[in-house]
């Protein structure tokens, strides 16, 4: 009962005294690891910024930041408040955007996180559709892997994440929609020795070559590991870890390295013969490509438009799949 009363009292104090400037300051301090830099960004003095933070610490009864040789670092309590602060500021931005859209008709901003599976066709074609439908919408693209993009999605730094759908421990807070099944090919250069076999390469033969593979924390890497383990083998050793399509394409073009790549990502190179698909016993359809977004707060008007155009693009890609 005492804990509940304490929570109510803190909530009352915060709801009457918490200022948006304090939230912006908290987020800025966390990003810069510096009260001075955050104060300059908000155009206030450093003493004023320090007082705003101390007022918050008094209201909540906790320490929000520690001073270290790496700068001002959020405590566990600070991390929690910064995370909620980002979501609040995102919702305010969404509200302002919606009002602006109602007033102006078009416009807005959407931040999209992308994985390799979405970067070649799905994302560019969707952007083209959005620009045609709403030319004043601003689109920001952030590349990365799920371990980076999904926390950014949760915090409000990203509106949508496109790519292979992964098991995610915060599924209750995230909506994931499957758009199409992704066919994975094992790709090599046109003159690769395994390309001339006239049969499916064995796992022993596949392991005798170097590979470029996605990092350990990616869905495709785990699926490739399962394919090899289910057939009594470990993955090839000393693989180059890379999520860069340009780097991977060049590596397999100039060496005998092999690489698992989504078919629709590498389709043009396969059709012009600059690269070839290696015949292997590895299953081709390994996972679904989709979109993830937050349940809490929903999507901004611009993000809603992007999602609608994304689904149309995905349907077109599905029809084009072999």
VOVEX-140494 format. One record per residue (C-alpha): residue number from 1; chain; residue in one letter; x, y, z. Coordinates in Angstrom, 3 decimals, m for minus. Last residue first. Example, Ala and Ser with C-alpha at 12.3 -4.5 7.8 and 13.67 -1.06 7.14 Angstrom:
! residues 2
<r resi="2" chain="A" resn="s" X="13.670" Y="m1.060" Z="7.140"/>
<r resi="1" chain="A" resn="a" X="12.300" Y="m4.500" Z="7.800"/>
//
This chain:
! residues 322
<r resi="322" chain="A" resn="x" X="10.017" Y="m16.982" Z="m59.715"/>
<r resi="321" chain="A" resn="x" X="9.011" Y="m13.857" Z="m57.822"/>
<r resi="320" chain="A" resn="x" X="7.523" Y="m11.044" Z="m59.899"/>
<r resi="319" chain="A" resn="x" X="3.996" Y="m11.488" Z="m58.519"/>
<r resi="318" chain="A" resn="x" X="5.376" Y="m11.346" Z="m54.969"/>
<r resi="317" chain="A" resn="x" X="7.288" Y="m8.166" Z="m55.812"/>
<r resi="316" chain="A" resn="x" X="4.068" Y="m6.487" Z="m56.970"/>
<r resi="315" chain="A" resn="x" X="2.303" Y="m7.476" Z="m53.757"/>
<r resi="314" chain="A" resn="x" X="5.198" Y="m6.069" Z="m51.733"/>
<r resi="313" chain="A" resn="x" X="4.911" Y="m2.745" Z="m53.574"/>
<r resi="312" chain="A" resn="x" X="1.222" Y="m2.472" Z="m52.674"/>
<r resi="311" chain="A" resn="x" X="2.016" Y="m3.276" Z="m49.044"/>
<r resi="310" chain="A" resn="x" X="4.735" Y="m0.624" Z="m48.940"/>
<r resi="309" chain="A" resn="x" X="2.374" Y="1.993" Z="m50.390"/>
<r resi="308" chain="A" resn="x" X="0.005" Y="1.482" Z="m47.447"/>
<r resi="307" chain="A" resn="x" X="2.857" Y="1.465" Z="m44.939"/>
<r resi="306" chain="A" resn="x" X="4.303" Y="4.716" Z="m46.351"/>
<r resi="305" chain="A" resn="x" X="0.900" Y="6.421" Z="m46.161"/>
<r resi="304" chain="A" resn="x" X="0.503" Y="5.315" Z="m42.539"/>
<r resi="303" chain="A" resn="x" X="4.054" Y="6.530" Z="m41.819"/>
<r resi="302" chain="A" resn="x" X="3.164" Y="9.984" Z="m43.163"/>
<r resi="301" chain="A" resn="x" X="0.000" Y="10.089" Z="m41.024"/>
<r resi="300" chain="A" resn="x" X="2.009" Y="9.083" Z="m37.905"/>
<r resi="299" chain="A" resn="x" X="1.771" Y="5.469" Z="m36.804"/>
<r resi="298" chain="A" resn="x" X="0.296" Y="3.941" Z="m33.673"/>
<r resi="297" chain="A" resn="x" X="0.785" Y="5.320" Z="m30.162"/>
<r resi="296" chain="A" resn="x" X="1.769" Y="2.023" Z="m28.601"/>
<r resi="295" chain="A" resn="x" X="1.650" Y="m0.853" Z="m31.070"/>
<r resi="294" chain="A" resn="x" X="5.060" Y="m0.001" Z="m32.491"/>
<r resi="293" chain="A" resn="x" X="6.080" Y="m1.007" Z="m36.018"/>
<r resi="292" chain="A" resn="x" X="7.523" Y="m4.009" Z="m37.851"/>
<r resi="291" chain="A" resn="x" X="7.408" Y="m4.709" Z="m41.584"/>
<r resi="290" chain="A" resn="x" X="7.895" Y="m7.953" Z="m43.454"/>
<r resi="289" chain="A" resn="x" X="10.120" Y="m10.403" Z="m45.242"/>
<r resi="288" chain="A" resn="x" X="9.429" Y="m14.026" Z="m44.420"/>
<r resi="287" chain="A" resn="x" X="11.958" Y="m16.762" Z="m43.886"/>
<r resi="286" chain="A" resn="x" X="14.022" Y="m19.596" Z="m45.320"/>
<r resi="285" chain="A" resn="x" X="12.724" Y="m20.264" Z="m48.814"/>
<r resi="284" chain="A" resn="x" X="15.663" Y="m21.764" Z="m50.709"/>
<r resi="283" chain="A" resn="x" X="16.462" Y="m24.795" Z="m48.618"/>
<r resi="282" chain="A" resn="x" X="20.149" Y="m25.690" Z="m48.797"/>
<r resi="281" chain="A" resn="x" X="20.853" Y="m28.795" Z="m50.913"/>
<r resi="280" chain="A" resn="x" X="23.014" Y="m26.688" Z="m53.256"/>
<r resi="279" chain="A" resn="x" X="23.079" Y="m25.567" Z="m56.921"/>
<r resi="278" chain="A" resn="x" X="25.179" Y="m22.402" Z="m57.006"/>
<r resi="277" chain="A" resn="x" X="23.342" Y="m19.376" Z="m58.366"/>
<r resi="276" chain="A" resn="x" X="25.427" Y="m17.366" Z="m60.781"/>
<r resi="275" chain="A" resn="x" X="26.944" Y="m13.887" Z="m60.959"/>
<r resi="274" chain="A" resn="x" X="27.707" Y="m11.619" Z="m63.928"/>
<r resi="273" chain="A" resn="x" X="25.162" Y="m13.591" Z="m65.966"/>
<r resi="272" chain="A" resn="x" X="22.851" Y="m10.676" Z="m66.847"/>
<r resi="271" chain="A" resn="x" X="19.859" Y="m12.424" Z="m65.233"/>
<r resi="270" chain="A" resn="x" X="21.774" Y="m13.443" Z="m62.116"/>
<r resi="269" chain="A" resn="x" X="23.105" Y="m9.900" Z="m61.616"/>
<r resi="268" chain="A" resn="x" X="19.597" Y="m8.431" Z="m61.987"/>
<r resi="267" chain="A" resn="x" X="18.061" Y="m10.930" Z="m59.526"/>
<r resi="266" chain="A" resn="x" X="20.529" Y="m10.284" Z="m56.681"/>
<r resi="265" chain="A" resn="x" X="18.170" Y="m8.628" Z="m54.200"/>
<r resi="264" chain="A" resn="x" X="15.119" Y="m10.558" Z="m55.474"/>
<r resi="263" chain="A" resn="x" X="16.928" Y="m13.840" Z="m54.833"/>
<r resi="262" chain="A" resn="x" X="17.863" Y="m13.056" Z="m51.223"/>
<r resi="261" chain="A" resn="x" X="21.617" Y="m13.578" Z="m50.753"/>
<r resi="260" chain="A" resn="x" X="23.627" Y="m16.445" Z="m49.214"/>
<r resi="259" chain="A" resn="x" X="27.320" Y="m15.907" Z="m50.113"/>
<r resi="258" chain="A" resn="x" X="30.130" Y="m17.956" Z="m51.603"/>
<r resi="257" chain="A" resn="x" X="33.772" Y="m16.938" Z="m51.963"/>
<r resi="256" chain="A" resn="x" X="35.663" Y="m17.943" Z="m55.087"/>
<r resi="255" chain="A" resn="x" X="36.985" Y="m14.389" Z="m55.482"/>
<r resi="254" chain="A" resn="x" X="36.404" Y="m11.272" Z="m57.635"/>
<r resi="253" chain="A" resn="x" X="32.587" Y="m11.329" Z="m58.004"/>
<r resi="252" chain="A" resn="x" X="31.936" Y="m12.989" Z="m54.655"/>
<r resi="251" chain="A" resn="x" X="33.758" Y="m10.200" Z="m52.836"/>
<r resi="250" chain="A" resn="x" X="32.198" Y="m7.469" Z="m54.990"/>
<r resi="249" chain="A" resn="x" X="28.661" Y="m8.617" Z="m54.263"/>
<r resi="248" chain="A" resn="x" X="29.385" Y="m8.951" Z="m50.542"/>
<r resi="247" chain="A" resn="x" X="30.812" Y="m5.429" Z="m50.293"/>
<r resi="246" chain="A" resn="x" X="27.921" Y="m3.848" Z="m52.222"/>
<r resi="245" chain="A" resn="x" X="25.321" Y="m5.815" Z="m50.243"/>
<r resi="244" chain="A" resn="x" X="26.796" Y="m4.750" Z="m46.919"/>
<r resi="243" chain="A" resn="x" X="25.586" Y="m7.036" Z="m44.127"/>
<r resi="242" chain="A" resn="x" X="29.058" Y="m8.473" Z="m43.563"/>
<r resi="241" chain="A" resn="x" X="30.813" Y="m11.198" Z="m41.596"/>
<r resi="240" chain="A" resn="x" X="33.722" Y="m12.738" Z="m43.529"/>
<r resi="239" chain="A" resn="x" X="33.794" Y="m16.460" Z="m42.804"/>
<r resi="238" chain="A" resn="x" X="36.725" Y="m17.936" Z="m40.923"/>
<r resi="237" chain="A" resn="x" X="35.033" Y="m21.335" Z="m40.589"/>
<r resi="236" chain="A" resn="x" X="32.320" Y="m22.752" Z="m42.854"/>
<r resi="235" chain="A" resn="x" X="29.141" Y="m23.449" Z="m40.832"/>
<r resi="234" chain="A" resn="x" X="29.026" Y="m26.664" Z="m38.861"/>
<r resi="233" chain="A" resn="x" X="27.972" Y="m29.927" Z="m40.441"/>
<r resi="232" chain="A" resn="x" X="25.657" Y="m32.853" Z="m39.764"/>
<r resi="231" chain="A" resn="x" X="22.886" Y="m31.993" Z="m42.212"/>
<r resi="230" chain="A" resn="x" X="20.641" Y="m30.345" Z="m39.618"/>
<r resi="229" chain="A" resn="x" X="23.728" Y="m28.447" Z="m38.455"/>
<r resi="228" chain="A" resn="x" X="24.338" Y="m26.941" Z="m41.922"/>
<r resi="227" chain="A" resn="x" X="20.747" Y="m25.796" Z="m42.428"/>
<r resi="226" chain="A" resn="x" X="20.496" Y="m24.621" Z="m38.803"/>
<r resi="225" chain="A" resn="x" X="23.600" Y="m22.450" Z="m39.158"/>
<r resi="224" chain="A" resn="x" X="22.124" Y="m20.906" Z="m42.299"/>
<r resi="223" chain="A" resn="x" X="18.933" Y="m20.104" Z="m40.394"/>
<r resi="222" chain="A" resn="x" X="20.861" Y="m18.502" Z="m37.542"/>
<r resi="221" chain="A" resn="x" X="22.843" Y="m16.364" Z="m39.997"/>
<r resi="220" chain="A" resn="x" X="19.645" Y="m15.370" Z="m41.834"/>
<r resi="219" chain="A" resn="x" X="17.972" Y="m14.209" Z="m38.620"/>
<r resi="218" chain="A" resn="x" X="20.854" Y="m11.947" Z="m37.629"/>
<r resi="217" chain="A" resn="x" X="22.770" Y="m11.898" Z="m34.327"/>
<r resi="216" chain="A" resn="x" X="25.718" Y="m13.919" Z="m35.632"/>
<r resi="215" chain="A" resn="x" X="26.571" Y="m11.458" Z="m38.413"/>
<r resi="214" chain="A" resn="x" X="25.632" Y="m12.095" Z="m42.084"/>
<r resi="213" chain="A" resn="x" X="27.907" Y="m14.435" Z="m44.032"/>
<r resi="212" chain="A" resn="x" X="30.721" Y="m14.139" Z="m46.561"/>
<r resi="211" chain="A" resn="x" X="32.055" Y="m17.564" Z="m47.351"/>
<r resi="210" chain="A" resn="x" X="35.369" Y="m19.304" Z="m48.010"/>
<r resi="209" chain="A" resn="x" X="35.295" Y="m22.549" Z="m49.943"/>
<r resi="208" chain="A" resn="x" X="35.813" Y="m26.172" Z="m48.788"/>
<r resi="207" chain="A" resn="x" X="32.628" Y="m25.940" Z="m46.713"/>
<r resi="206" chain="A" resn="x" X="30.432" Y="m26.000" Z="m49.836"/>
<r resi="205" chain="A" resn="x" X="32.183" Y="m29.139" Z="m51.072"/>
<r resi="204" chain="A" resn="x" X="31.576" Y="m30.938" Z="m47.779"/>
<r resi="203" chain="A" resn="x" X="27.962" Y="m29.727" Z="m47.814"/>
<r resi="202" chain="A" resn="x" X="27.560" Y="m31.385" Z="m51.210"/>
<r resi="201" chain="A" resn="x" X="27.151" Y="m29.387" Z="m54.415"/>
<r resi="200" chain="A" resn="x" X="24.014" Y="m30.162" Z="m56.411"/>
<r resi="199" chain="A" resn="x" X="24.713" Y="m31.408" Z="m59.906"/>
<r resi="198" chain="A" resn="x" X="26.151" Y="m30.225" Z="m63.231"/>
<r resi="197" chain="A" resn="x" X="29.401" Y="m29.397" Z="m61.442"/>
<r resi="196" chain="A" resn="x" X="30.174" Y="m26.267" Z="m63.468"/>
<r resi="195" chain="A" resn="x" X="28.914" Y="m23.707" Z="m60.931"/>
<r resi="194" chain="A" resn="x" X="30.957" Y="m25.343" Z="m58.166"/>
<r resi="193" chain="A" resn="x" X="34.213" Y="m24.230" Z="m59.818"/>
<r resi="192" chain="A" resn="x" X="33.096" Y="m20.554" Z="m59.804"/>
<r resi="191" chain="A" resn="x" X="33.424" Y="m18.957" Z="m63.264"/>
<r resi="190" chain="A" resn="x" X="30.171" Y="m16.951" Z="m63.029"/>
<r resi="189" chain="A" resn="x" X="31.026" Y="m15.741" Z="m59.534"/>
<r resi="188" chain="A" resn="x" X="29.145" Y="m17.258" Z="m56.611"/>
<r resi="187" chain="A" resn="x" X="25.680" Y="m17.068" Z="m55.056"/>
<r resi="186" chain="A" resn="x" X="23.799" Y="m19.316" Z="m52.643"/>
<r resi="185" chain="A" resn="x" X="20.188" Y="m18.309" Z="m53.085"/>
<r resi="184" chain="A" resn="x" X="17.593" Y="m17.364" Z="m50.453"/>
<r resi="183" chain="A" resn="x" X="13.922" Y="m17.070" Z="m51.379"/>
<r resi="182" chain="A" resn="x" X="12.025" Y="m14.637" Z="m49.193"/>
<r resi="181" chain="A" resn="x" X="8.368" Y="m15.170" Z="m48.429"/>
<r resi="180" chain="A" resn="x" X="6.172" Y="m12.095" Z="m48.712"/>
<r resi="179" chain="A" resn="x" X="4.678" Y="m9.218" Z="m46.696"/>
<r resi="178" chain="A" resn="x" X="4.577" Y="m10.600" Z="m43.131"/>
<r resi="177" chain="A" resn="x" X="3.280" Y="m8.028" Z="m40.655"/>
<r resi="176" chain="A" resn="x" X="4.944" Y="m7.495" Z="m37.265"/>
<r resi="175" chain="A" resn="x" X="3.325" Y="m5.363" Z="m34.566"/>
<r resi="174" chain="A" resn="x" X="5.621" Y="m4.555" Z="m31.634"/>
<r resi="173" chain="A" resn="x" X="4.944" Y="m4.073" Z="m27.907"/>
<r resi="172" chain="A" resn="x" X="3.918" Y="m7.670" Z="m27.146"/>
<r resi="171" chain="A" resn="x" X="6.746" Y="m8.848" Z="m29.431"/>
<r resi="170" chain="A" resn="x" X="9.350" Y="m7.438" Z="m27.025"/>
<r resi="169" chain="A" resn="x" X="11.537" Y="m10.554" Z="m27.121"/>
<r resi="168" chain="A" resn="x" X="11.865" Y="m10.476" Z="m30.902"/>
<r resi="167" chain="A" resn="x" X="11.791" Y="m13.468" Z="m33.195"/>
<r resi="166" chain="A" resn="x" X="12.925" Y="m12.064" Z="m36.506"/>
<r resi="165" chain="A" resn="x" X="11.040" Y="m10.913" Z="m39.564"/>
<r resi="164" chain="A" resn="x" X="13.401" Y="m10.378" Z="m42.477"/>
<r resi="163" chain="A" resn="x" X="13.391" Y="m6.758" Z="m43.557"/>
<r resi="162" chain="A" resn="x" X="11.649" Y="m3.445" Z="m43.028"/>
<r resi="161" chain="A" resn="x" X="11.551" Y="m1.506" Z="m39.745"/>
<r resi="160" chain="A" resn="x" X="9.008" Y="1.296" Z="m39.297"/>
<r resi="159" chain="A" resn="x" X="8.803" Y="4.508" Z="m37.268"/>
<r resi="158" chain="A" resn="x" X="12.406" Y="4.767" Z="m36.023"/>
<r resi="157" chain="A" resn="x" X="13.731" Y="6.899" Z="m33.142"/>
<r resi="156" chain="A" resn="x" X="10.558" Y="6.112" Z="m31.176"/>
<r resi="155" chain="A" resn="x" X="12.270" Y="4.162" Z="m28.396"/>
<r resi="154" chain="A" resn="x" X="10.774" Y="0.845" Z="m29.478"/>
<r resi="153" chain="A" resn="x" X="11.797" Y="1.294" Z="m33.098"/>
<r resi="152" chain="A" resn="x" X="15.340" Y="2.224" Z="m32.060"/>
<r resi="151" chain="A" resn="x" X="15.407" Y="m0.946" Z="m29.934"/>
<r resi="150" chain="A" resn="x" X="14.346" Y="m2.874" Z="m33.072"/>
<r resi="149" chain="A" resn="x" X="16.878" Y="m1.195" Z="m35.362"/>
<r resi="148" chain="A" resn="x" X="20.100" Y="m2.008" Z="m33.518"/>
<r resi="147" chain="A" resn="x" X="19.682" Y="m5.720" Z="m32.673"/>
<r resi="146" chain="A" resn="x" X="17.665" Y="m6.095" Z="m35.887"/>
<r resi="145" chain="A" resn="x" X="20.589" Y="m5.129" Z="m38.110"/>
<r resi="144" chain="A" resn="x" X="21.312" Y="m1.724" Z="m39.605"/>
<r resi="143" chain="A" resn="x" X="20.403" Y="0.874" Z="m42.185"/>
<r resi="142" chain="A" resn="x" X="18.529" Y="4.081" Z="m41.321"/>
<r resi="141" chain="A" resn="x" X="16.496" Y="5.791" Z="m44.051"/>
<r resi="140" chain="A" resn="x" X="14.808" Y="9.193" Z="m43.569"/>
<r resi="139" chain="A" resn="x" X="11.767" Y="10.053" Z="m45.695"/>
<r resi="138" chain="A" resn="x" X="10.295" Y="13.585" Z="m45.902"/>
<r resi="137" chain="A" resn="x" X="6.747" Y="13.688" Z="m47.310"/>
<r resi="136" chain="A" resn="x" X="6.271" Y="16.660" Z="m49.625"/>
<r resi="135" chain="A" resn="x" X="5.933" Y="14.558" Z="m52.795"/>
<r resi="134" chain="A" resn="x" X="2.914" Y="12.678" Z="m51.448"/>
<r resi="133" chain="A" resn="x" X="1.596" Y="10.172" Z="m54.004"/>
<r resi="132" chain="A" resn="x" X="4.619" Y="10.226" Z="m56.333"/>
<r resi="131" chain="A" resn="x" X="7.072" Y="10.479" Z="m53.475"/>
<r resi="130" chain="A" resn="x" X="5.313" Y="7.598" Z="m51.715"/>
<r resi="129" chain="A" resn="x" X="5.486" Y="5.393" Z="m54.819"/>
<r resi="128" chain="A" resn="x" X="9.182" Y="6.077" Z="m55.351"/>
<r resi="127" chain="A" resn="x" X="9.887" Y="5.385" Z="m51.682"/>
<r resi="126" chain="A" resn="x" X="8.061" Y="2.041" Z="m51.996"/>
<r resi="125" chain="A" resn="x" X="10.144" Y="1.071" Z="m55.026"/>
<r resi="124" chain="A" resn="x" X="13.370" Y="1.950" Z="m53.209"/>
<r resi="123" chain="A" resn="x" X="12.353" Y="m0.010" Z="m50.057"/>
<r resi="122" chain="A" resn="x" X="11.106" Y="m3.239" Z="m51.614"/>
<r resi="121" chain="A" resn="x" X="13.717" Y="m3.585" Z="m54.335"/>
<r resi="120" chain="A" resn="x" X="17.299" Y="m3.659" Z="m53.030"/>
<r resi="119" chain="A" resn="x" X="17.096" Y="m2.515" Z="m49.396"/>
<r resi="118" chain="A" resn="x" X="14.386" Y="m4.764" Z="m47.999"/>
<r resi="117" chain="A" resn="x" X="16.296" Y="m8.015" Z="m47.486"/>
<r resi="116" chain="A" resn="x" X="19.448" Y="m6.112" Z="m46.539"/>
<r resi="115" chain="A" resn="x" X="17.794" Y="m4.620" Z="m43.449"/>
<r resi="114" chain="A" resn="x" X="16.037" Y="m1.276" Z="m43.262"/>
<r resi="113" chain="A" resn="x" X="14.927" Y="1.209" Z="m40.617"/>
<r resi="112" chain="A" resn="x" X="12.451" Y="3.797" Z="m41.870"/>
<r resi="111" chain="A" resn="x" X="11.956" Y="7.288" Z="m40.422"/>
<r resi="110" chain="A" resn="x" X="8.793" Y="9.037" Z="m41.672"/>
<r resi="109" chain="A" resn="x" X="8.191" Y="12.767" Z="m42.009"/>
<r resi="108" chain="A" resn="x" X="5.141" Y="14.862" Z="m42.829"/>
<r resi="107" chain="A" resn="x" X="3.631" Y="16.519" Z="m45.871"/>
<r resi="106" chain="A" resn="x" X="0.316" Y="16.834" Z="m47.678"/>
<r resi="105" chain="A" resn="x" X="m3.065" Y="18.487" Z="m47.010"/>
<r resi="104" chain="A" resn="x" X="m1.755" Y="21.725" Z="m45.539"/>
<r resi="103" chain="A" resn="x" X="m3.995" Y="22.202" Z="m42.487"/>
<r resi="102" chain="A" resn="x" X="m4.939" Y="18.588" Z="m41.860"/>
<r resi="101" chain="A" resn="x" X="m1.356" Y="17.611" Z="m42.570"/>
<r resi="100" chain="A" resn="x" X="m0.104" Y="20.224" Z="m40.109"/>
<r resi="99" chain="A" resn="x" X="m2.453" Y="18.904" Z="m37.443"/>
<r resi="98" chain="A" resn="x" X="m1.249" Y="15.355" Z="m38.140"/>
<r resi="97" chain="A" resn="x" X="2.384" Y="16.463" Z="m38.008"/>
<r resi="96" chain="A" resn="x" X="1.864" Y="18.219" Z="m34.681"/>
<r resi="95" chain="A" resn="x" X="0.258" Y="15.085" Z="m33.253"/>
<r resi="94" chain="A" resn="x" X="3.083" Y="12.909" Z="m34.595"/>
<r resi="93" chain="A" resn="x" X="5.662" Y="15.260" Z="m33.084"/>
<r resi="92" chain="A" resn="x" X="3.858" Y="15.089" Z="m29.735"/>
<r resi="91" chain="A" resn="x" X="3.835" Y="11.297" Z="m30.017"/>
<r resi="90" chain="A" resn="x" X="7.564" Y="11.254" Z="m30.771"/>
<r resi="89" chain="A" resn="x" X="8.233" Y="13.542" Z="m27.797"/>
<r resi="88" chain="A" resn="x" X="6.326" Y="11.164" Z="m25.523"/>
<r resi="87" chain="A" resn="x" X="8.140" Y="8.134" Z="m26.959"/>
<r resi="86" chain="A" resn="x" X="11.516" Y="9.806" Z="m26.501"/>
<r resi="85" chain="A" resn="x" X="10.642" Y="10.718" Z="m22.917"/>
<r resi="84" chain="A" resn="x" X="9.664" Y="7.119" Z="m22.159"/>
<r resi="83" chain="A" resn="x" X="13.116" Y="5.930" Z="m23.240"/>
<r resi="82" chain="A" resn="x" X="14.837" Y="8.836" Z="m21.486"/>
<r resi="81" chain="A" resn="x" X="12.947" Y="8.020" Z="m18.283"/>
<r resi="80" chain="A" resn="x" X="13.995" Y="4.361" Z="m18.365"/>
<r resi="79" chain="A" resn="x" X="17.613" Y="5.143" Z="m19.216"/>
<r resi="78" chain="A" resn="x" X="17.751" Y="7.722" Z="m16.420"/>
<r resi="77" chain="A" resn="x" X="16.477" Y="5.201" Z="m13.882"/>
<r resi="76" chain="A" resn="x" X="19.132" Y="2.682" Z="m14.950"/>
<r resi="75" chain="A" resn="x" X="21.655" Y="5.514" Z="m14.726"/>
<r resi="74" chain="A" resn="x" X="22.237" Y="7.771" Z="m17.709"/>
<r resi="73" chain="A" resn="x" X="25.904" Y="8.679" Z="m18.489"/>
<r resi="72" chain="A" resn="x" X="27.417" Y="12.172" Z="m18.249"/>
<r resi="71" chain="A" resn="x" X="30.869" Y="11.981" Z="m19.812"/>
<r resi="70" chain="A" resn="x" X="33.216" Y="9.107" Z="m20.532"/>
<r resi="69" chain="A" resn="x" X="35.330" Y="9.915" Z="m17.452"/>
<r resi="68" chain="A" resn="x" X="32.127" Y="9.488" Z="m15.479"/>
<r resi="67" chain="A" resn="x" X="29.332" Y="11.699" Z="m14.105"/>
<r resi="66" chain="A" resn="x" X="26.247" Y="9.606" Z="m13.340"/>
<r resi="65" chain="A" resn="x" X="22.764" Y="10.602" Z="m14.531"/>
<r resi="64" chain="A" resn="x" X="19.167" Y="10.062" Z="m13.385"/>
<r resi="63" chain="A" resn="x" X="19.567" Y="9.788" Z="m9.617"/>
<r resi="62" chain="A" resn="x" X="16.220" Y="8.925" Z="m8.000"/>
<r resi="61" chain="A" resn="x" X="13.499" Y="10.585" Z="m5.881"/>
<r resi="60" chain="A" resn="x" X="11.253" Y="11.188" Z="m8.879"/>
<r resi="59" chain="A" resn="x" X="10.498" Y="14.842" Z="m8.158"/>
<r resi="58" chain="A" resn="x" X="13.977" Y="15.502" Z="m6.724"/>
<r resi="57" chain="A" resn="x" X="15.671" Y="13.894" Z="m9.730"/>
<r resi="56" chain="A" resn="x" X="13.494" Y="16.014" Z="m12.008"/>
<r resi="55" chain="A" resn="x" X="14.443" Y="19.195" Z="m10.186"/>
<r resi="54" chain="A" resn="x" X="18.109" Y="18.132" Z="m10.403"/>
<r resi="53" chain="A" resn="x" X="17.757" Y="17.785" Z="m14.184"/>
<r resi="52" chain="A" resn="x" X="16.185" Y="21.225" Z="m14.582"/>
<r resi="51" chain="A" resn="x" X="18.840" Y="22.712" Z="m12.287"/>
<r resi="50" chain="A" resn="x" X="21.681" Y="21.288" Z="m14.387"/>
<r resi="49" chain="A" resn="x" X="20.118" Y="22.720" Z="m17.549"/>
<r resi="48" chain="A" resn="x" X="19.786" Y="26.174" Z="m15.942"/>
<r resi="47" chain="A" resn="x" X="23.421" Y="26.018" Z="m14.783"/>
<r resi="46" chain="A" resn="x" X="24.481" Y="25.015" Z="m18.344"/>
<r resi="45" chain="A" resn="x" X="22.657" Y="27.970" Z="m19.888"/>
<r resi="44" chain="A" resn="x" X="19.797" Y="27.469" Z="m22.346"/>
<r resi="43" chain="A" resn="x" X="19.691" Y="27.312" Z="m26.149"/>
<r resi="42" chain="A" resn="x" X="18.325" Y="23.766" Z="m26.295"/>
<r resi="41" chain="A" resn="x" X="21.342" Y="22.526" Z="m28.290"/>
<r resi="40" chain="A" resn="x" X="23.672" Y="24.610" Z="m26.124"/>
<r resi="39" chain="A" resn="x" X="22.225" Y="23.026" Z="m22.976"/>
<r resi="38" chain="A" resn="x" X="22.656" Y="19.531" Z="m24.450"/>
<r resi="37" chain="A" resn="x" X="26.291" Y="20.273" Z="m25.269"/>
<r resi="36" chain="A" resn="x" X="26.940" Y="21.503" Z="m21.717"/>
<r resi="35" chain="A" resn="x" X="25.005" Y="18.648" Z="m20.077"/>
<r resi="34" chain="A" resn="x" X="27.185" Y="16.120" Z="m21.902"/>
<r resi="33" chain="A" resn="x" X="26.778" Y="12.470" Z="m22.794"/>
<r resi="32" chain="A" resn="x" X="25.601" Y="13.821" Z="m26.185"/>
<r resi="31" chain="A" resn="x" X="22.640" Y="11.484" Z="m26.768"/>
<r resi="30" chain="A" resn="x" X="21.741" Y="11.038" Z="m23.078"/>
<r resi="29" chain="A" resn="x" X="22.041" Y="14.792" Z="m22.472"/>
<r resi="28" chain="A" resn="x" X="19.789" Y="15.439" Z="m25.489"/>
<r resi="27" chain="A" resn="x" X="17.118" Y="12.984" Z="m24.327"/>
<r resi="26" chain="A" resn="x" X="17.078" Y="14.465" Z="m20.830"/>
<r resi="25" chain="A" resn="x" X="17.001" Y="18.039" Z="m22.190"/>
<r resi="24" chain="A" resn="x" X="14.079" Y="17.290" Z="m24.494"/>
<r resi="23" chain="A" resn="x" X="12.218" Y="15.777" Z="m21.534"/>
<r resi="22" chain="A" resn="x" X="13.037" Y="18.764" Z="m19.328"/>
<r resi="21" chain="A" resn="x" X="11.890" Y="21.176" Z="m22.047"/>
<r resi="20" chain="A" resn="x" X="8.641" Y="19.220" Z="m22.243"/>
<r resi="19" chain="A" resn="x" X="8.031" Y="20.182" Z="m18.627"/>
<r resi="18" chain="A" resn="x" X="7.177" Y="17.926" Z="m15.697"/>
<r resi="17" chain="A" resn="x" X="5.584" Y="19.912" Z="m12.840"/>
<r resi="16" chain="A" resn="x" X="1.892" Y="18.941" Z="m12.641"/>
<r resi="15" chain="A" resn="x" X="2.113" Y="15.428" Z="m14.081"/>
<r resi="14" chain="A" resn="x" X="5.419" Y="14.841" Z="m12.259"/>
<r resi="13" chain="A" resn="x" X="4.109" Y="15.754" Z="m8.820"/>
<r resi="12" chain="A" resn="x" X="0.951" Y="13.690" Z="m9.299"/>
<r resi="11" chain="A" resn="x" X="2.862" Y="10.683" Z="m10.607"/>
<r resi="10" chain="A" resn="x" X="5.292" Y="10.861" Z="m7.680"/>
<r resi="9" chain="A" resn="x" X="2.391" Y="10.995" Z="m5.187"/>
<r resi="8" chain="A" resn="x" X="0.607" Y="8.105" Z="m6.876"/>
<r resi="7" chain="A" resn="x" X="3.778" Y="5.961" Z="m6.893"/>
<r resi="6" chain="A" resn="x" X="4.378" Y="6.684" Z="m3.187"/>
<r resi="5" chain="A" resn="x" X="0.796" Y="5.714" Z="m2.387"/>
<r resi="4" chain="A" resn="x" X="1.230" Y="2.465" Z="m4.339"/>
<r resi="3" chain="A" resn="x" X="4.492" Y="1.657" Z="m2.548"/>
<r resi="2" chain="A" resn="x" X="2.871" Y="2.349" Z="0.851"/>
<r resi="1" chain="A" resn="x" X="0.000" Y="0.000" Z="0.000"/>
//
